[in-house]
Amino acid sequence: MELILRQDVQNLGFKDDVVTVKNGYGRNFLIPQGHALLATSSAKKVLAENLKQRAHKEAKIVNDAIALAEALKAIEIKIFAKSGGEKLFGSITNIDIAAALAKGGQEIDRKFITSGIVKRTGKYAATVRLHRDVLVELAYEIVAEKA
């Protein structure tokens, strides 16, 4: 079943991509949730025309994302957490990284940060997706909080 995605779907594709999925996944989840619509010939023509009109705006969005990526690389992130030796009480997730970025002056939605769950102090890296073409490796450090 061929579908046109109306929004980004994790592990499937980005908005306005034409993807092929199994019938049940498309019919029972993607279409009823509003994540996709059937890729008929007329829908593909409309999509091609919209993408053609949006190409210039897309270039500006990509340039803005690249500028934001350079700004993010300049930020040094240190997250303070309670710990017993090297092991943390709790864990550090993308929510904590988004909060640290907000303190540094850059508001990034936590959905676009991929880091995994960290349970020890040390240096780690997270991936931030600013655009479908712009991914940034963001280094951060988890430091034990002093009592």
Protein Blocks (a to p, Z undefined) as FASTA:
>chain_A
ZZddfbdcehkbcehiacdddfklmmmmmmmnopaccddfklmmmmmmmmmmmmmmmmmm
mmmmmmmmmmmmmpccddddddehjbcghdddfklmmmmmmmnopacdfklpcebjafbe
cdddddddfbfklccddddddddddZZ
